[in-house]
Amino acid sequence: MAKHEILSFFEHRRDGAWICVKPFTLTTKQSSVDIRQGMRFDYGKRVGGVDLAEYLEQLGSQFGS
């Protein structure tokens, strides 16, 4: 999966949060984490060593969210 394809697993909310809309496994250099539908990610919430909201925001600005 290309890195920007992760955006299809999330919905970006007006308050800045990212909500998972379909489950997947996030694999980083540090770990693998099951991300479940409905999980909310706000800035500063690190998952597998990554601030997921910040990462998604960066991808969204490059590829559209």
Predicted model as a PDB file, atoms N, CA, C, CB and O in Angstrom, pLDDT in the B-factor column:
MODEL        1                                                                  
ATOM      1  N   MET A   1       0.851  -1.177   0.000  1.00 69.00           N  
ATOM      2  CA  MET A   1       0.000   0.000   0.000  1.00 69.00           C  
ATOM      3  C   MET A   1       0.894   1.237   0.000  1.00 69.00           C  
ATOM      4  CB  MET A   1      -0.967   0.000   1.227  1.00 69.00           C  
ATOM      5  O   MET A   1       1.826   1.346   0.797  1.00 69.00           O  
ATOM      6  N   ALA A   2       0.597   2.156  -0.896  1.00 77.00           N  
ATOM      7  CA  ALA A   2       1.309   3.438  -0.916  1.00 77.00           C  
ATOM      8  C   ALA A   2       0.952   4.213   0.359  1.00 77.00           C  
ATOM      9  CB  ALA A   2       0.945   4.271  -2.205  1.00 77.00           C  
ATOM     10  O   ALA A   2      -0.158   4.087   0.875  1.00 77.00           O  
ATOM     11  N   LYS A   3       1.890   5.008   0.859  1.00 79.00           N  
ATOM     12  CA  LYS A   3       1.668   5.654   2.156  1.00 79.00           C  
ATOM     13  C   LYS A   3       0.429   6.535   2.182  1.00 79.00           C  
ATOM     14  CB  LYS A   3       2.870   6.476   2.525  1.00 79.00           C  
ATOM     15  O   LYS A   3      -0.210   6.646   3.229  1.00 79.00           O  
ATOM     16  N   HIS A   4       0.064   7.168   1.069  1.00 81.00           N  
ATOM     17  CA  HIS A   4      -1.104   8.046   1.083  1.00 81.00           C  
ATOM     18  C   HIS A   4      -2.422   7.265   1.105  1.00 81.00           C  
ATOM     19  CB  HIS A   4      -1.073   8.963  -0.128  1.00 81.00           C  
ATOM     20  O   HIS A   4      -3.468   7.837   1.412  1.00 81.00           O  
ATOM     21  N   GLU A   5      -2.387   5.965   0.785  1.00 90.00           N  
ATOM     22  CA  GLU A   5      -3.607   5.166   0.793  1.00 90.00           C  
ATOM     23  C   GLU A   5      -4.197   4.999   2.192  1.00 90.00           C  
ATOM     24  CB  GLU A   5      -3.331   3.810   0.196  1.00 90.00           C  
ATOM     25  O   GLU A   5      -5.367   4.642   2.332  1.00 90.00           O  
ATOM     26  N   ILE A   6      -3.401   5.253   3.223  1.00 92.00           N  
ATOM     27  CA  ILE A   6      -3.906   5.195   4.594  1.00 92.00           C  
ATOM     28  C   ILE A   6      -5.052   6.197   4.797  1.00 92.00           C  
ATOM     29  CB  ILE A   6      -2.765   5.478   5.596  1.00 92.00           C  
ATOM     30  O   ILE A   6      -5.909   6.000   5.659  1.00 92.00           O  
ATOM     31  N   LEU A   7      -5.061   7.264   4.002  1.00 94.00           N  
ATOM     32  CA  LEU A   7      -6.118   8.271   4.131  1.00 94.00           C  
ATOM     33  C   LEU A   7      -7.500   7.686   3.894  1.00 94.00           C  
ATOM     34  CB  LEU A   7      -5.876   9.410   3.159  1.00 94.00           C  
ATOM     35  O   LEU A   7      -8.479   8.188   4.446  1.00 94.00           O  
ATOM     36  N   SER A   8      -7.605   6.634   3.087  1.00 95.00           N  
ATOM     37  CA  SER A   8      -8.914   6.038   2.798  1.00 95.00           C  
ATOM     38  C   SER A   8      -9.501   5.314   4.003  1.00 95.00           C  
ATOM     39  CB  SER A   8      -8.801   5.072   1.633  1.00 95.00           C  
ATOM     40  O   SER A   8     -10.675   4.943   3.987  1.00 95.00           O  
ATOM     41  N   PHE A   9      -8.705   5.107   5.047  1.00 96.00           N  
ATOM     42  CA  PHE A   9      -9.174   4.443   6.252  1.00 96.00           C  
ATOM     43  C   PHE A   9      -9.684   5.430   7.301  1.00 96.00           C  
ATOM     44  CB  PHE A   9      -8.066   3.604   6.836  1.00 96.00           C  
ATOM     45  O   PHE A   9     -10.116   5.023   8.379  1.00 96.00           O  
ATOM     46  N   PHE A  10      -9.636   6.722   6.988  1.00 96.00           N  
ATOM     47  CA  PHE A  10      -9.969   7.756   7.971  1.00 96.00           C  
ATOM     48  C   PHE A  10     -10.895   8.825   7.399  1.00 96.00           C  
ATOM     49  CB  PHE A  10      -8.702   8.407   8.489  1.00 96.00           C  
ATOM     50  O   PHE A  10     -10.945   9.069   6.193  1.00 96.00           O  
ATOM     51  N   GLU A  11     -11.613   9.439   8.308  1.00 96.00           N  
ATOM     52  CA  GLU A  11     -12.423  10.625   8.003  1.00 96.00           C  
ATOM     53  C   GLU A  11     -11.844  11.763   8.834  1.00 96.00           C  
ATOM     54  CB  GLU A  11     -13.972  10.394   8.317  1.00 96.00           C  
ATOM     55  O   GLU A  11     -11.599  11.603  10.029  1.00 96.00           O  
ATOM     56  N   HIS A  12     -11.626  12.910   8.201  1.00 95.00           N  
ATOM     57  CA  HIS A  12     -11.092  14.086   8.905  1.00 95.00           C  
ATOM     58  C   HIS A  12     -12.254  14.939   9.374  1.00 95.00           C  
ATOM     59  CB  HIS A  12     -10.131  14.915   7.990  1.00 95.00           C  
ATOM     60  O   HIS A  12     -13.075  15.375   8.568  1.00 95.00           O  
ATOM     61  N   ARG A  13     -12.325  15.178  10.665  1.00 95.00           N  
ATOM     62  CA  ARG A  13     -13.417  15.955  11.253  1.00 95.00           C  
ATOM     63  C   ARG A  13     -13.067  17.435  11.326  1.00 95.00           C  
ATOM     64  CB  ARG A  13     -13.752  15.430  12.648  1.00 95.00           C  
ATOM     65  O   ARG A  13     -11.897  17.815  11.291  1.00 95.00           O  
ATOM     66  N   ARG A  14     -14.082  18.245  11.425  1.00 94.00           N  
ATOM     67  CA  ARG A  14     -13.878  19.705  11.492  1.00 94.00           C  
ATOM     68  C   ARG A  14     -13.054  20.131  12.696  1.00 94.00           C  
ATOM     69  CB  ARG A  14     -15.215  20.415  11.529  1.00 94.00           C  
ATOM     70  O   ARG A  14     -12.337  21.130  12.643  1.00 94.00           O  
ATOM     71  N   ASP A  15     -13.158  19.362  13.793  1.00 94.00           N  
ATOM     72  CA  ASP A  15     -12.400  19.725  15.002  1.00 94.00           C  
ATOM     73  C   ASP A  15     -10.933  19.301  14.923  1.00 94.00           C  
ATOM     74  CB  ASP A  15     -13.044  19.093  16.228  1.00 94.00           C  
ATOM     75  O   ASP A  15     -10.186  19.480  15.885  1.00 94.00           O  
ATOM     76  N   GLY A  16     -10.512  18.735  13.773  1.00 92.00           N  
ATOM     77  CA  GLY A  16      -9.132  18.347  13.571  1.00 92.00           C  
ATOM     78  C   GLY A  16      -8.836  16.884  13.844  1.00 92.00           C  
ATOM     79  O   GLY A  16      -7.754  16.399  13.515  1.00 92.00           O  
ATOM     80  N   ALA A  17      -9.781  16.177  14.440  1.00 96.00           N  
ATOM     81  CA  ALA A  17      -9.577  14.758  14.739  1.00 96.00           C  
ATOM     82  C   ALA A  17      -9.707  13.914  13.478  1.00 96.00           C  
ATOM     83  CB  ALA A  17     -10.581  14.282  15.798  1.00 96.00           C  
ATOM     84  O   ALA A  17     -10.346  14.315  12.505  1.00 96.00           O  
ATOM     85  N   TRP A  18      -9.092  12.746  13.517  1.00 97.00           N  
ATOM     86  CA  TRP A  18      -9.199  11.758  12.450  1.00 97.00           C  
ATOM     87  C   TRP A  18      -9.877  10.536  13.048  1.00 97.00           C  
ATOM     88  CB  TRP A  18      -7.790  11.398  11.833  1.00 97.00           C  
ATOM     89  O   TRP A  18      -9.453  10.038  14.091  1.00 97.00           O  
ATOM     90  N   ILE A  19     -10.938  10.046  12.387  1.00 98.00           N  
ATOM     91  CA  ILE A  19     -11.712   8.906  12.857  1.00 98.00           C  
ATOM     92  C   ILE A  19     -11.530   7.752  11.875  1.00 98.00           C  
ATOM     93  CB  ILE A  19     -13.218   9.275  13.012  1.00 98.00           C  
ATOM     94  O   ILE A  19     -11.690   7.920  10.666  1.00 98.00           O  
ATOM     95  N   CYS A  20     -11.195   6.586  12.406  1.00 98.00           N  
ATOM     96  CA  CYS A  20     -11.027   5.405  11.565  1.00 98.00           C  
ATOM     97  C   CYS A  20     -12.393   4.939  11.062  1.00 98.00           C  
ATOM     98  CB  CYS A  20     -10.311   4.268  12.344  1.00 98.00           C  
ATOM     99  O   CYS A  20     -13.316   4.759  11.857  1.00 98.00           O  
ATOM    100  N   VAL A  21     -12.528   4.743   9.751  1.00 98.00           N  
ATOM    101  CA  VAL A  21     -13.803   4.317   9.165  1.00 98.00           C  
ATOM    102  C   VAL A  21     -13.789   2.854   8.715  1.00 98.00           C  
ATOM    103  CB  VAL A  21     -14.148   5.206   7.985  1.00 98.00           C  
ATOM    104  O   VAL A  21     -14.837   2.282   8.417  1.00 98.00           O  
ATOM    105  N   LYS A  22     -12.597   2.255   8.669  1.00 97.00           N  
ATOM    106  CA  LYS A  22     -12.498   0.815   8.397  1.00 97.00           C  
ATOM    107  C   LYS A  22     -11.211   0.300   9.029  1.00 97.00           C  
ATOM    108  CB  LYS A  22     -12.527   0.515   6.851  1.00 97.00           C  
ATOM    109  O   LYS A  22     -10.174   0.959   8.960  1.00 97.00           O  
ATOM    110  N   PRO A  23     -11.278  -0.873   9.640  1.00 97.00           N  
ATOM    111  CA  PRO A  23     -10.141  -1.381  10.409  1.00 97.00           C  
ATOM    112  C   PRO A  23      -8.953  -1.773   9.531  1.00 97.00           C  
ATOM    113  CB  PRO A  23     -10.573  -2.573  11.230  1.00 97.00           C  
ATOM    114  O   PRO A  23      -9.105  -2.159   8.372  1.00 97.00           O  
ATOM    115  N   PHE A  24      -7.774  -1.660  10.124  1.00 93.00           N  
ATOM    116  CA  PHE A  24      -6.542  -2.085   9.463  1.00 93.00           C  
ATOM    117  C   PHE A  24      -5.457  -2.228  10.520  1.00 93.00           C  
ATOM    118  CB  PHE A  24      -6.112  -1.073   8.350  1.00 93.00           C  
ATOM    119  O   PHE A  24      -5.660  -1.866  11.680  1.00 93.00           O  
ATOM    120  N   THR A  25      -4.319  -2.748  10.124  1.00 94.00           N  
ATOM    121  CA  THR A  25      -3.179  -2.863  11.027  1.00 94.00           C  
ATOM    122  C   THR A  25      -2.122  -1.854  10.603  1.00 94.00           C  
ATOM    123  CB  THR A  25      -2.602  -4.311  11.028  1.00 94.00           C  
ATOM    124  O   THR A  25      -1.644  -1.867   9.468  1.00 94.00           O  
ATOM    125  N   LEU A  26      -1.770  -0.988  11.530  1.00 92.00           N  
ATOM    126  CA  LEU A  26      -0.728   0.015  11.307  1.00 92.00           C  
ATOM    127  C   LEU A  26       0.608  -0.598  11.709  1.00 92.00           C  
ATOM    128  CB  LEU A  26      -1.013   1.335  12.116  1.00 92.00           C  
ATOM    129  O   LEU A  26       0.785  -1.013  12.854  1.00 92.00           O  
ATOM    130  N   THR A  27       1.532  -0.656  10.780  1.00 90.00           N  
ATOM    131  CA  THR A  27       2.851  -1.213  11.063  1.00 90.00           C  
ATOM    132  C   THR A  27       3.885  -0.101  10.944  1.00 90.00           C  
ATOM    133  CB  THR A  27       3.186  -2.393  10.096  1.00 90.00           C  
ATOM    134  O   THR A  27       4.034   0.526   9.895  1.00 90.00           O  
ATOM    135  N   THR A  28       4.593   0.127  12.042  1.00 87.00           N  
ATOM    136  CA  THR A  28       5.650   1.140  12.083  1.00 87.00           C  
ATOM    137  C   THR A  28       6.972   0.444  12.385  1.00 87.00           C  
ATOM    138  CB  THR A  28       5.340   2.246  13.152  1.00 87.00           C  
ATOM    139  O   THR A  28       7.018  -0.775  12.544  1.00 87.00           O  
ATOM    140  N   LYS A  29       8.032   1.216  12.463  1.00 87.00           N  
ATOM    141  CA  LYS A  29       9.334   0.647  12.811  1.00 87.00           C  
ATOM    142  C   LYS A  29       9.319   0.051  14.216  1.00 87.00           C  
ATOM    143  CB  LYS A  29      10.426   1.714  12.705  1.00 87.00           C  
ATOM    144  O   LYS A  29      10.073  -0.877  14.509  1.00 87.00           O  
ATOM    145  N   GLN A  30       8.452   0.591  15.092  1.00 85.00           N  
ATOM    146  CA  GLN A  30       8.426   0.158  16.486  1.00 85.00           C  
ATOM    147  C   GLN A  30       7.461  -0.992  16.762  1.00 85.00           C  
ATOM    148  CB  GLN A  30       8.068   1.312  17.355  1.00 85.00           C  
ATOM    149  O   GLN A  30       7.734  -1.823  17.629  1.00 85.00           O  
ATOM    150  N   SER A  31       6.324  -1.059  16.034  1.00 90.00           N  
ATOM    151  CA  SER A  31       5.322  -2.070  16.371  1.00 90.00           C  
ATOM    152  C   SER A  31       4.245  -2.179  15.295  1.00 90.00           C  
ATOM    153  CB  SER A  31       4.680  -1.746  17.713  1.00 90.00           C  
ATOM    154  O   SER A  31       4.221  -1.416  14.329  1.00 90.00           O  
ATOM    155  N   SER A  32       3.363  -3.143  15.491  1.00 93.00           N  
ATOM    156  CA  SER A  32       2.147  -3.273  14.683  1.00 93.00           C  
ATOM    157  C   SER A  32       0.962  -3.083  15.624  1.00 93.00           C  
ATOM    158  CB  SER A  32       2.079  -4.675  13.941  1.00 93.00           C  
ATOM    159  O   SER A  32       0.903  -3.691  16.693  1.00 93.00           O  
ATOM    160  N   VAL A  33       0.020  -2.235  15.219  1.00 93.00           N  
ATOM    161  CA  VAL A  33      -1.117  -1.896  16.071  1.00 93.00           C  
ATOM    162  C   VAL A  33      -2.395  -2.066  15.277  1.00 93.00           C  
ATOM    163  CB  VAL A  33      -0.999  -0.451  16.619  1.00 93.00           C  
ATOM    164  O   VAL A  33      -2.515  -1.547  14.167  1.00 93.00           O  
ATOM    165  N   ASP A  34      -3.360  -2.797  15.845  1.00 96.00           N  
ATOM    166  CA  ASP A  34      -4.673  -2.927  15.208  1.00 96.00           C  
ATOM    167  C   ASP A  34      -5.470  -1.657  15.444  1.00 96.00           C  
ATOM    168  CB  ASP A  34      -5.441  -4.164  15.751  1.00 96.00           C  
ATOM    169  O   ASP A  34      -5.708  -1.268  16.587  1.00 96.00           O  
ATOM    170  N   ILE A  35      -5.878  -1.017  14.368  1.00 96.00           N  
ATOM    171  CA  ILE A  35      -6.690   0.202  14.435  1.00 96.00           C  
ATOM    172  C   ILE A  35      -8.120  -0.205  14.107  1.00 96.00           C  
ATOM    173  CB  ILE A  35      -6.161   1.325  13.442  1.00 96.00           C  
ATOM    174  O   ILE A  35      -8.395  -0.726  13.026  1.00 96.00           O  
ATOM    175  N   ARG A  36      -9.023   0.037  15.045  1.00 97.00           N  
ATOM    176  CA  ARG A  36     -10.417  -0.377  14.888  1.00 97.00           C  
ATOM    177  C   ARG A  36     -11.292   0.769  14.400  1.00 97.00           C  
ATOM    178  CB  ARG A  36     -10.958  -0.915  16.205  1.00 97.00           C  
ATOM    179  O   ARG A  36     -11.015   1.942  14.650  1.00 97.00           O  
ATOM    180  N   GLN A  37     -12.347   0.398  13.704  1.00 98.00           N  
ATOM    181  CA  GLN A  37     -13.321   1.377  13.229  1.00 98.00           C  
ATOM    182  C   GLN A  37     -13.863   2.165  14.417  1.00 98.00           C  
ATOM    183  CB  GLN A  37     -14.477   0.683  12.455  1.00 98.00           C  
ATOM    184  O   GLN A  37     -14.207   1.597  15.453  1.00 98.00           O  
ATOM    185  N   GLY A  38     -13.931   3.474  14.248  1.00 98.00           N  
ATOM    186  CA  GLY A  38     -14.443   4.351  15.302  1.00 98.00           C  
ATOM    187  C   GLY A  38     -13.375   4.943  16.199  1.00 98.00           C  
ATOM    188  O   GLY A  38     -13.660   5.863  16.966  1.00 98.00           O  
ATOM    189  N   MET A  39     -12.141   4.433  16.121  1.00 97.00           N  
ATOM    190  CA  MET A  39     -11.083   5.007  16.954  1.00 97.00           C  
ATOM    191  C   MET A  39     -10.796   6.433  16.499  1.00 97.00           C  
ATOM    192  CB  MET A  39      -9.793   4.142  16.889  1.00 97.00           C  
ATOM    193  O   MET A  39     -10.765   6.733  15.305  1.00 97.00           O  
ATOM    194  N   ARG A  40     -10.590   7.301  17.483  1.00 97.00           N  
ATOM    195  CA  ARG A  40     -10.360   8.732  17.238  1.00 97.00           C  
ATOM    196  C   ARG A  40      -8.900   9.058  17.527  1.00 97.00           C  
ATOM    197  CB  ARG A  40     -11.307   9.615  18.117  1.00 97.00           C  
ATOM    198  O   ARG A  40      -8.324   8.603  18.516  1.00 97.00           O  
ATOM    199  N   PHE A  41      -8.319   9.856  16.639  1.00 97.00           N  
ATOM    200  CA  PHE A  41      -6.931  10.258  16.812  1.00 97.00           C  
ATOM    201  C   PHE A  41      -6.845  11.779  16.747  1.00 97.00           C  
ATOM    202  CB  PHE A  41      -6.021   9.604  15.735  1.00 97.00           C  
ATOM    203  O   PHE A  41      -7.187  12.401  15.742  1.00 97.00           O  
ATOM    204  N   ASP A  42      -6.378  12.354  17.849  1.00 97.00           N  
ATOM    205  CA  ASP A  42      -6.161  13.792  17.955  1.00 97.00           C  
ATOM    206  C   ASP A  42      -4.656  14.050  17.949  1.00 97.00           C  
ATOM    207  CB  ASP A  42      -6.831  14.377  19.246  1.00 97.00           C  
ATOM    208  O   ASP A  42      -3.861  13.139  18.180  1.00 97.00           O  
ATOM    209  N   TYR A  43      -4.276  15.293  17.684  1.00 94.00           N  
ATOM    210  CA  TYR A  43      -2.864  15.661  17.714  1.00 94.00           C  
ATOM    211  C   TYR A  43      -2.267  15.301  19.069  1.00 94.00           C  
ATOM    212  CB  TYR A  43      -2.681  17.170  17.421  1.00 94.00           C  
ATOM    213  O   TYR A  43      -2.873  15.521  20.118  1.00 94.00           O  
ATOM    214  N   GLY A  44      -1.064  14.743  19.014  1.00 94.00           N  
ATOM    215  CA  GLY A  44      -0.357  14.383  20.233  1.00 94.00           C  
ATOM    216  C   GLY A  44      -0.573  12.948  20.666  1.00 94.00           C  
ATOM    217  O   GLY A  44       0.170  12.452  21.514  1.00 94.00           O  
ATOM    218  N   LYS A  45      -1.570  12.257  20.112  1.00 91.00           N  
ATOM    219  CA  LYS A  45      -1.819  10.859  20.467  1.00 91.00           C  
ATOM    220  C   LYS A  45      -0.914   9.983  19.601  1.00 91.00           C  
ATOM    221  CB  LYS A  45      -3.336  10.476  20.273  1.00 91.00           C  
ATOM    222  O   LYS A  45      -1.100   9.868  18.390  1.00 91.00           O  
ATOM    223  N   ARG A  46       0.069   9.371  20.258  1.00 93.00           N  
ATOM    224  CA  ARG A  46       1.057   8.572  19.535  1.00 93.00           C  
ATOM    225  C   ARG A  46       0.619   7.120  19.487  1.00 93.00           C  
ATOM    226  CB  ARG A  46       2.444   8.691  20.191  1.00 93.00           C  
ATOM    227  O   ARG A  46       0.157   6.553  20.478  1.00 93.00           O  
ATOM    228  N   VAL A  47       0.777   6.534  18.311  1.00 91.00           N  
ATOM    229  CA  VAL A  47       0.447   5.128  18.085  1.00 91.00           C  
ATOM    230  C   VAL A  47       1.638   4.498  17.379  1.00 91.00           C  
ATOM    231  CB  VAL A  47      -0.880   4.963  17.240  1.00 91.00           C  
ATOM    232  O   VAL A  47       2.028   4.941  16.299  1.00 91.00           O  
ATOM    233  N   GLY A  48       2.218   3.468  17.983  1.00 88.00           N  
ATOM    234  CA  GLY A  48       3.391   2.853  17.379  1.00 88.00           C  
ATOM    235  C   GLY A  48       4.534   3.826  17.196  1.00 88.00           C  
ATOM    236  O   GLY A  48       5.347   3.671  16.285  1.00 88.00           O  
ATOM    237  N   GLY A  49       4.604   4.840  18.065  1.00 89.00           N  
ATOM    238  CA  GLY A  49       5.665   5.839  17.988  1.00 89.00           C  
ATOM    239  C   GLY A  49       5.388   6.984  17.034  1.00 89.00           C  
ATOM    240  O   GLY A  49       6.249   7.840  16.831  1.00 89.00           O  
ATOM    241  N   VAL A  50       4.183   7.014  16.436  1.00 92.00           N  
ATOM    242  CA  VAL A  50       3.839   8.039  15.439  1.00 92.00           C  
ATOM    243  C   VAL A  50       2.658   8.861  15.940  1.00 92.00           C  
ATOM    244  CB  VAL A  50       3.506   7.390  14.060  1.00 92.00           C  
ATOM    245  O   VAL A  50       1.683   8.306  16.446  1.00 92.00           O  
ATOM    246  N   ASP A  51       2.743  10.190  15.798  1.00 95.00           N  
ATOM    247  CA  ASP A  51       1.585  11.048  16.038  1.00 95.00           C  
ATOM    248  C   ASP A  51       0.708  10.895  14.801  1.00 95.00           C  
ATOM    249  CB  ASP A  51       1.999  12.576  16.302  1.00 95.00           C  
ATOM    250  O   ASP A  51       0.915  11.571  13.793  1.00 95.00           O  
ATOM    251  N   LEU A  52      -0.272  10.002  14.890  1.00 94.00           N  
ATOM    252  CA  LEU A  52      -1.044   9.616  13.715  1.00 94.00           C  
ATOM    253  C   LEU A  52      -1.827  10.781  13.115  1.00 94.00           C  
ATOM    254  CB  LEU A  52      -1.993   8.500  14.073  1.00 94.00           C  
ATOM    255  O   LEU A  52      -1.897  10.904  11.892  1.00 94.00           O  
ATOM    256  N   ALA A  53      -2.412  11.630  13.941  1.00 96.00           N  
ATOM    257  CA  ALA A  53      -3.162  12.774  13.417  1.00 96.00           C  
ATOM    258  C   ALA A  53      -2.254  13.709  12.629  1.00 96.00           C  
ATOM    259  CB  ALA A  53      -3.841  13.540  14.560  1.00 96.00           C  
ATOM    260  O   ALA A  53      -2.627  14.187  11.558  1.00 96.00           O  
ATOM    261  N   GLU A  54      -1.085  13.965  13.148  1.00 95.00           N  
ATOM    262  CA  GLU A  54      -0.138  14.842  12.446  1.00 95.00           C  
ATOM    263  C   GLU A  54       0.298  14.215  11.122  1.00 95.00           C  
ATOM    264  CB  GLU A  54       1.098  15.127  13.332  1.00 95.00           C  
ATOM    265  O   GLU A  54       0.376  14.894  10.099  1.00 95.00           O  
ATOM    266  N   TYR A  55       0.577  12.921  11.154  1.00 94.00           N  
ATOM    267  CA  TYR A  55       0.992  12.210   9.946  1.00 94.00           C  
ATOM    268  C   TYR A  55      -0.111  12.257   8.887  1.00 94.00           C  
ATOM    269  CB  TYR A  55       1.352  10.747  10.278  1.00 94.00           C  
ATOM    270  O   TYR A  55       0.160  12.533   7.718  1.00 94.00           O  
ATOM    271  N   LEU A  56      -1.345  11.989   9.294  1.00 95.00           N  
ATOM    272  CA  LEU A  56      -2.475  12.018   8.355  1.00 95.00           C  
ATOM    273  C   LEU A  56      -2.684  13.426   7.799  1.00 95.00           C  
ATOM    274  CB  LEU A  56      -3.763  11.524   9.046  1.00 95.00           C  
ATOM    275  O   LEU A  56      -2.995  13.590   6.620  1.00 95.00           O  
ATOM    276  N   GLU A  57      -2.517  14.423   8.635  1.00 94.00           N  
ATOM    277  CA  GLU A  57      -2.664  15.818   8.194  1.00 94.00           C  
ATOM    278  C   GLU A  57      -1.618  16.148   7.121  1.00 94.00           C  
ATOM    279  CB  GLU A  57      -2.527  16.793   9.401  1.00 94.00           C  
ATOM    280  O   GLU A  57      -1.933  16.795   6.122  1.00 94.00           O  
ATOM    281  N   GLN A  58      -0.385  15.704   7.330  1.00 93.00           N  
ATOM    282  CA  GLN A  58       0.674  15.953   6.348  1.00 93.00           C  
ATOM    283  C   GLN A  58       0.346  15.261   5.021  1.00 93.00           C  
ATOM    284  CB  GLN A  58       2.042  15.463   6.888  1.00 93.00           C  
ATOM    285  O   GLN A  58       0.488  15.850   3.950  1.00 93.00           O  
ATOM    286  N   LEU A  59      -0.093  14.003   5.112  1.00 93.00           N  
ATOM    287  CA  LEU A  59      -0.468  13.293   3.882  1.00 93.00           C  
ATOM    288  C   LEU A  59      -1.663  13.953   3.192  1.00 93.00           C  
ATOM    289  CB  LEU A  59      -0.795  11.827   4.195  1.00 93.00           C  
ATOM    290  O   LEU A  59      -1.698  14.079   1.968  1.00 93.00           O  
ATOM    291  N   GLY A  60      -2.634  14.370   3.998  1.00 89.00           N  
ATOM    292  CA  GLY A  60      -3.822  15.016   3.452  1.00 89.00           C  
ATOM    293  C   GLY A  60      -3.486  16.306   2.720  1.00 89.00           C  
ATOM    294  O   GLY A  60      -4.104  16.619   1.702  1.00 89.00           O  
ATOM    295  N   SER A  61      -2.516  17.057   3.226  1.00 88.00           N  
ATOM    296  CA  SER A  61      -2.138  18.296   2.551  1.00 88.00           C  
ATOM    297  C   SER A  61      -1.409  18.017   1.237  1.00 88.00           C  
ATOM    298  CB  SER A  61      -1.260  19.149   3.466  1.00 88.00           C  
ATOM    299  O   SER A  61      -1.441  18.838   0.321  1.00 88.00           O  
ATOM    300  N   GLN A  62      -0.759  16.868   1.147  1.00 86.00           N  
ATOM    301  CA  GLN A  62      -0.050  16.505  -0.084  1.00 86.00           C  
ATOM    302  C   GLN A  62      -0.957  15.836  -1.104  1.00 86.00           C  
ATOM    303  CB  GLN A  62       1.107  15.589   0.238  1.00 86.00           C  
ATOM    304  O   GLN A  62      -0.848  16.093  -2.303  1.00 86.00           O  
ATOM    305  N   PHE A  63      -1.856  14.971  -0.625  1.00 84.00           N  
ATOM    306  CA  PHE A  63      -2.640  14.129  -1.515  1.00 84.00           C  
ATOM    307  C   PHE A  63      -4.141  14.393  -1.453  1.00 84.00           C  
ATOM    308  CB  PHE A  63      -2.381  12.702  -1.197  1.00 84.00           C  
ATOM    309  O   PHE A  63      -4.898  13.794  -2.216  1.00 84.00           O  
ATOM    310  N   GLY A  64      -4.583  15.274  -0.565  1.00 70.00           N  
ATOM    311  CA  GLY A  64      -6.010  15.529  -0.390  1.00 70.00           C  
ATOM    312  C   GLY A  64      -6.583  14.584   0.643  1.00 70.00           C  
ATOM    313  O   GLY A  64      -6.218  13.409   0.692  1.00 70.00           O  
ATOM    314  N   SER A  65      -7.490  15.102   1.477  1.00 58.00           N  
ATOM    315  CA  SER A  65      -8.074  14.266   2.538  1.00 58.00           C  
ATOM    316  C   SER A  65      -9.572  14.254   2.450  1.00 58.00           C  
ATOM    317  CB  SER A  65      -7.647  14.754   3.914  1.00 58.00           C  
ATOM    318  O   SER A  65     -10.233  13.605   3.260  1.00 58.00           O  
TER     319      SER A  65                                                      
ENDMDL                                                                          
END                                                                             
